Amino acid sequence: MSEINPNEVYTTNEARDILKVSNSTIKRLLKKGVLRANKVGGQYRVLGKELLRLVSPKIERRAVGAYQRLKKKVKNKIKNW
């Protein structure tokens, strides 16, 4: 795998290859705003720093923490039924 350059601009296909995800996953990430990109000439372009932000361990920890908080709320809600 090549190193992600934070100042380089990547196409969605290049970003997909770097992240090793499917085309539908890239579309979902863009639509939900998880992966920020700019539209240029009808096609999305992703900055390298956005790819690095997405795969950083800090983001992963925040996502896991959010999931755990949501899971706890759901369990407490169900327990009261």
C-alpha positions in Angstrom: 0.0 0.0 0.0 1.3 3.4 -0.8 1.5 6.1 1.8 -1.3 8.7 2.0 -0.1 12.2 1.2 -2.2 14.7 3.2 -1.8 17.3 0.5 -2.7 15.2 -2.4 -6.2 15.1 -4.1 -7.6 11.6 -4.7 -10.5 10.4 -6.8 -13.2 8.2 -5.2 -11.7 5.2 -7.0 -8.3 5.9 -5.5 -9.8 6.5 -2.1 -11.7 3.2 -2.4 -8.5 1.4 -3.2 -6.6 3.0 -0.4 -9.3 2.3 2.2 -10.0 -1.2 0.7 -13.8 -0.8 0.7 -16.5 -1.3 -1.9 -17.9 1.4 -4.2 -21.2 1.4 -2.3 -19.3 2.0 1.0 -17.5 5.0 -0.5 -20.8 6.4 -1.6 -22.3 5.8 1.8 -19.4 7.5 3.6 -19.8 10.5 1.3 -23.5 10.7 1.7 -23.4 10.5 5.5 -20.6 13.0 5.7 -18.2 10.6 7.3 -15.8 11.2 4.4 -15.7 14.8 3.3 -15.1 15.6 -0.3 -15.5 18.3 -2.9 -17.3 17.9 -6.2 -15.3 19.0 -9.2 -16.7 18.7 -12.6 -19.4 16.3 -11.5 -16.9 14.0 -9.7 -15.9 13.9 -6.1 -12.3 14.6 -5.0 -11.0 13.7 -1.6 -8.1 15.3 0.2 -5.5 13.0 1.6 -5.9 14.5 5.0 -9.5 13.5 5.0 -8.5 9.9 4.4 -6.0 10.1 7.2 -8.6 11.6 9.5 -11.0 8.7 8.6 -8.5 5.9 9.4 -6.9 7.6 12.5 -7.1 5.6 15.8 -8.6 8.7 17.5 -11.6 8.6 15.2 -12.0 4.9 15.8 -12.0 5.3 19.6 -14.7 8.0 19.3 -16.8 5.8 17.1 -16.5 2.9 19.5 -17.3 5.2 22.5 -20.4 6.5 20.7 -21.5 3.0 19.9 -21.1 1.9 23.5 -23.1 4.8 24.8 -25.9 4.1 22.4 -25.9 0.4 23.3 -26.1 1.3 27.0 -29.0 3.6 26.4 -30.9 1.0 24.4 -30.2 -1.7 27.0 -31.5 0.6 29.8 -34.6 1.4 27.7 -35.4 -2.2 27.1 -34.8 -3.2 30.7 -37.6 -0.8 31.8 -40.1 -2.5 29.5 
